[in-house]
Amino acid sequence: MRRLGRPAAVGLALAWLVLAPADAAAHLFHKIYEPPETQMTRDAQVLQLLVDDPTARFELARRVYAGETRVRLKPGGFRKWLKRPNEPGLVFKADYQLTRWSGSLKAEAARIDRESGTALAARIEAGLDDHDREAVSTALRDLFVVLLDELTESLWQRLDQARTTARLYPYLSRYYSVNLEGYMNIRHPTAATTARAALDAMARALPDSDTGAPPAPEAFDKQRRRFIRVLREATARP
């Protein structure tokens, strides 16, 4: 495994990592286990719901995208979340330090554009300007494919740390489910089956601190590459 070579992998916004169950590995395949939320996944979910809303709430969507307004869901609609400056969320850092996260999907898109030469931020802005739901949704899916690529690589580089990988894997599941899994299941069901199989295979390749089972780096790397390849191919098609 190669060493972490750039701060890009740091951009994985894993909110409330400190509250993730330490024994999360025991729950990976439990039907009632819910993947942990982060501020980023909350914002992504709300953004998607806003652009899909029949009342075309694109201005509110733009503020959520920019991190200017936090919105949480409630039965029957949306409401502003009164932000407390000292509690905007958490982000997972490469130096394993938990730092309050006051970022945004917009900032993440800009970071990825700088590092990868993509145009995610421009695509999302143009979609919001034109009230183009599909343009925003497509770019948001592409953004999360990149984040998943970073997160799977981060996991791969830490397979010798059983407790860390056990706590990080549930975030991988949530990053996938927030706006990619439903799309894959509906538009590309065969690819969705392959992606889910790869996710499950990655979980089996993790070390187990309870049994002392070692990680399987080659198997994990093979499955993470398979997972990302399937996502990229599927999101490149209508």
Stockholm file with secondary structure:
# STOCKHOLM 1.0

chainA/1-238         MRRLGRPAAVGLALAWLVLAPADAAAHLFHKIYEPPETQMTRDAQVLQLLVDDPTARFELARRVYAGETRVRLKPGGFRKWLKRPNEPGLVFKADYQLTRWSGSLKAEAARIDRESGTALAARIEAGLDDHDREAVSTALRDLFVVLLDELTESLWQRLDQARTTARLYPYLSRYYSVNLEGYMNIRHPTAATTARAALDAMARALPDSDTGAPPAPEAFDKQRRRFIRVLREATARP
#=GR chainA/1-238 SS CCCCCSGGGGGCCCTTGGGSCTTGGGGTTCTTCCCCCCHHHHHHHHHHHHHHSTTCCHHHHHHHHHTSCEEEEETTEEEEECCCTTCSCEEECTTSCEEECCCCHHHHHHHHHHHHCCCHHHHHHHHHHTTCHHHHHHHHHHHHHHHHHHHHHHHHTTTTCHHHHHHHHHHHHHHHHHHTHHHHHHHCHHHHHHHHHHHHHHHHTSCBTTTTBCCCHHHHHHHHHHHHHHHHHHHTCC
#=GC SS_cons         CCCCCSGGGGGCCCTTGGGSCTTGGGGTTCTTCCCCCCHHHHHHHHHHHHHHSTTCCHHHHHHHHHTSCEEEEETTEEEEECCCTTCSCEEECTTSCEEECCCCHHHHHHHHHHHHCCCHHHHHHHHHHTTCHHHHHHHHHHHHHHHHHHHHHHHHTTTTCHHHHHHHHHHHHHHHHHHTHHHHHHHCHHHHHHHHHHHHHHHHTSCBTTTTBCCCHHHHHHHHHHHHHHHHHHHTCC
//
